[in-house]
Amino acid sequence: MSANDEKDQYTGLILLTGIDKPGITATLFETLAPFAITVIDIEQVVIRERLILTLLIACNPAHATAIDGDLVELATTLDVDIATSFSHTAITSIAAKSGLLHAVLLSPKLLPSAVAKVAHSVSALGGNIESISRTASYPVTAIEFIISNTDQQKLKSALATVASEVGVDIAVQPGGLMRHARKLVLLDVDSTLIQQEVIELLATKAGVNAEVVKITEAAMRGEIDFEQSLLARVALLSGLSEDAIEQVRLEILLTPGARTLIRTLQRLGHTVCVVSGGFHNVIDPLLKELNISHYRANTLEIIDGKLSGKVVGAVIDRAAKAQALRDFAALENINIEQTIAIGDGANDLDMIAIAGLGIAFNAKPAVKAAADSSVSAPYLDSVLYLLGIAREAIEEADSHN
């Protein structure tokens, strides 16, 4: 068959809907099997026990009436509805289209208005939604759109406006094989991997929490230099017994979904790394437990069993975090375009900027504005949905562990 024949064929579009039960799909294709038919496209989904099956076939025009008649009888036999449409049609398969984009929408409570605004934005750019599918229904709803005929940067900008207007999270990524290539994911620690700020936990032990929190908040908003703020906060810890470090380790709580995120990425062959403005003294045992091989953080100086109020070596600031991303990617032989950086504060801005995908996790407004995408739900494993990994696949993998 020539290329022209493939593009312009006599086709039949078959739409079957009804209550799902075993054998429907098999019986449909058994009914079609005696005819000279080629399957061009097919999609099937079950939503709340209702089956929706769409089938596009190429066939001989002389067989259309007989095919339609057999399908009418089949609909009665199976107690389903079957609609057909036969015509000469120019066929363009989604599989043949290039430049496809994936837009993933996350929301704890998805409203029709959000989907409408996404669709209007795509249309306004001259794009077309090729398919829509749900990849998760809890703890957030994740909907993935595959979009053709539009520019990635323009779509990202338009959907960022939608996300802000309707209070959802949206990420736009290119399609193709590279979307499933091996990734390096770099996580911030305080208020990202874990729920707390380690230095504030230490400050509570030292009785200087109020002073430290004030400096921390100013630093995370980007109002003061991170290195300056860190040194000022650490100085307030001078004289604290090193026993407090072990106490703080026991108080650390992982962010909900953190273990699932890390475990799933590692199972899929991706590399998870950590970089922190916090302290090796506190977080190293946790990172080893999570099987994190590459990580960087600051080190508290301890003299005679007490914190000296100083750090050892260079401070891990925003530039150092970005450098860690480059270094870890080089160690793992992963292109920077295949890296993902996740953080919440101003100290994470540089690594978010250079990563292939920068994600602001429950972040300050300035970080949200700079990131490619944001996650507002308090579940770190929501990041998996942005990467096109379905909830069902995650749970199935967990069930076989």
C-alpha positions, 0 to 999 in steps of 0.5 A, a space after each residue: 500500500 502506498 503512502 497516499 493510500 494510507 492517508 486516504 482510505 475508506 474507514 469505519 468509526 465504531 463507538 461501543 458503550 455500555 456496562 462492562 462485562 467480560 467478553 465484550 471486546 473479544 466478541 466485537 473483534 470476533 464479529 469483525 474478523 471475517 471481513 477484510 479489515 485493518 485496525 487503524 486505531 483503538 482506545 478503550 476505557 472503563 469509568 465506573 463500570 461503563 465501557 467506552 470503546 472506540 475503534 477506527 478500521 480501514 475496510 472495503 466500501 462494499 463491506 460497510 453495509 454488512 459490517 454495520 448490520 452485524 454490529 447492530 445484531 451484536 449490540 442487541 446480543 451484548 446489550 450495549 450501544 454501538 454507533 458507526 460512521 463510514 466514509 473516505 477519510 484522510 487519516 493522520 495517526 497520533 503516532 505519526 505526529 511529531 512535537 507532541 506535548 504532555 500537559 499534566 494537571 494536578 488538583 485535590 478537587 478538579 473542577 470543570 472550569 479548570 479543564 475548560 480553561 486548559 482546553 481554551 488555552 490550547 485552542 487559542 494557541 492553535 493546538 489540538 488535544 489528541 487525548 486526555 487520560 487520568 493517571 491518579 485519583 487520590 490523594 490528588 487527581 492527575 489528568 494528562 493531556 497530549 497536545 499537538 500543533 503548538 509551541 512548548 514555551 507558549 503553552 507553558 506560559 499560557 497554562 501557568 496563567 491558568 494554574 494561577 487563576 484556578 488554583 491547580 498545578 500544571 506541568 508541560 513537557 515534550 513527548 517522545 522517547 526522552 520523556 521516559 529516559 533515565 532521570 536524575 531527581 535532586 531534592 531539597 531537604 528542609 520542608 521538601 524531603 522532610 516536613 521540618 526545618 532542621 535548624 529550627 529543631 536545633 534552635 528549639 533545643 538551644 532555646 533560640 527558636 524565635 530568633 532563628 525562625 525570623 532569620 530563616 523566613 527572611 532568607 527563604 523569601 530571598 530578602 537576605 543572603 543565604 550564607 549570611 543567614 545560615 552563619 547567623 543562625 548557626 552562631 545562635 546554636 553555640 554551646 548546644 550539646 551534640 546530644 541534641 543532634 540525635 534527639 533532632 534525628 528522632 523528631 524528623 518526619 518525612 513529607 507524606 509520599 517521600 518514601 513512595 517517590 524515592 522508592 518508585 524512581 529507584 525501581 524505575 532506574 532513575 537516580 535520586 540525589 539530595 542537596 541541603 542547606 541543612 546539616 550532614 550531622 543530622 540527615 546523613 543516617 536518614 539519607 543512607 536509610 533511603 539509599 541515597 548515594 549522592 548528597 551534599 549538605 553543611 557540617 556543624 563544627 563540634 568541639 568538646 561535645 558542643 556545637 561551636 556555632 560555626 560550620 566546617 567548609 564552604 556553605 551550601 548556598 543556592 549556587 552550590 546547590 546548582 553545582 551539585 546538580 551539575 556534578 551529580 548529573 555528570 557522575 551519573 552520565 545524565 544530560 542536564 535536560 533529563 534532570 529534575 530539581 525540587 525545592 521550596 525556597 529562594 536557596 533552591 532557585 538556581 538548581 530549579 533554573 538549570 534543571 530540565 524540569 524545576 518543581 516548586 514544592 509547597 513553595 514561596 511565591 517567588 519560587 513558584 514564579 520561577 519554576 517550570 511547575 509547582 506542586 501545592 498538595 502536601 504529597 511529594 509522590 505527586 511529582 510522579 504524576 508530572 512524569 507520567 507515572 500512573 498511580 495504579 502502576 505505583 501501587 502494583 509495584 508496591 504490592 509485589 515488593 
